[in-house]
Amino acid sequence: MEQKRQKFSEIKAGLDDAESLIRKMELEARSLQPNVKAVLLAKLREYKSDLNNLKSEHKRLASANSNQAARDDLLESGMADAMSVSANQRGRLMMSTERLNESSDRIKESRRTMLETEELGVSILQDLHQQRQSLLHANDTKEQLHGVDDNISKSKKILTNMSRRMSRNKWIISSIIVVLVVAIALILYFKLSK
């Protein structure tokens, strides 16, 4: 009898844990992208429904078990002979135990499914974080490229100015040479003509 109470307590704790996990997963799912969020919230509604069914089954079995426990206590105290328990009561007790075991199995399966869903949610969050970092890095690279473009434009202007100065300097030097050649020719002409 004590073992059954302990089992009921364990199942109750498992149901509470499962409810807490579902709430956490629901919060996580609401912060995701709409297409992923819709799928996960639909799954979570199924899990909530299963959990509510298990809770109601647990309550029903717990009240049936407490009634059964009260009957058993009454029978044990009121009757010395344990053989007087009817086969019908034993059958009901065995059915209750079997249902309890089935409920435990369902809770374990639900918990496993919730853990898998939680892992999936964590994986999705990590992927989103990596994508965010990639986008931020791409933005930084874009800003660096704008800086390079500005530097190239400045260099192009400087080279153009240098080219213009070189051309101007060539013209000035060419003009000076022509003037000097003309001056030398005039000086030679005047010296030789005397």
C-alpha positions, -999 to +999 in steps of 0.1 A: +000+000+000+028+024+009+045+015-024+014+026-043+013+059-025+050+064-033+042+056-070+014+081-070+037+107-055+063+100-082+038+103-109+024+136-095+060+149-094+066+138-130+033+155-141+044+187-124+078+185-140+062+179-174+039+209-170+068+231-161+088+219-191+059+225-214+056+261-201+093+267-207+092+253-242+061+274-249+080+305-239+110+295-260+088+287-290+071+321-289+104+339-294+112+320-326+105+328-362+068+325-372+072+294-395+090+275-368+069+289-340+036+277-355+049+241-358+063+240-323+032+256-307+010+230-324+031+202-310+030+219-276-008+220-277-008+182-283+016+177-254-006+199-231-037+179-242-019+146-234-007+160-201-042+171-191-055+137-200-028+121-179-036+144-150-072+136-151-064+099-153-040+103-123-067+121-103-092+095-111-068+067-102-057+085-070-092+090-058-101+054-067-069+042-050-076+063-019-111+048-018-096+014-023-070+021+004-098+031+028-117-001+019-086-022+024-078-005+058-114-012+068-112-048+057-079-053+074-090-039+107-125-053+106-118-087+093-091-111+104-092-132+073-076-116+042-092-142+020-125-125+023-115-099-002-136-106-033-121-115-066-139-085-081-120-061-058-087-078-066-095-075-103-102-037-099-071-033-079-050-050-105-067-029-133-059+003-113-023-008-109-021-016-146-036+018-155-011+034-131+018+017-148+004+027-183+001+063-171+037+062-158+049+049-192+029+077-210+044+103-187+079+090-194+073+090-232+059+126-230+089+137-210+112+121-235+093+139-263+095+172-245+132+168-240+137+162-277+116+192-285+136+213-261+168+201-277+154+210-311+145+245-298+180+250-284+195+239-317+173+263-336+183+292-312+220+284-318+215+284-355+197+317-353+226+331-332+251+320-358+231+335-386+229+368-367+267+368-362+272+361-399+249+391-408+267+414-384+301+403-398+288+409-434+277+444-423+312+451-409+328+439-442+305+461-462+316+492-441+352+482-446+346+480-484+331+515-484+363+527-467+384+510-493+363+526-521+368+561-505+406+555-503+407+544-540+387+575-550+412+598-531+442+580-547+427+584-581+423+622-575+459+624-563+472+605-593+452+627-617+465+659-600+501+645-602+496+637-639+483+672-646+513+687-628+537+665-647+521+676-680+522+712-670+559+708-658+568+692-692+552+722-711+570+747-688+604+729-693+598+726-731+589+763-733+621+772-713+642+750-736+627+766-767+633+801-753+669+792-745+675+777-779+660+808-795+681+830-772+713+811-781+704+812-818+700+850-815+732+854-796+751+833-822+735+852-850+744+886-836+780+874-828+786+859-862+770+887-881+795+913-866 
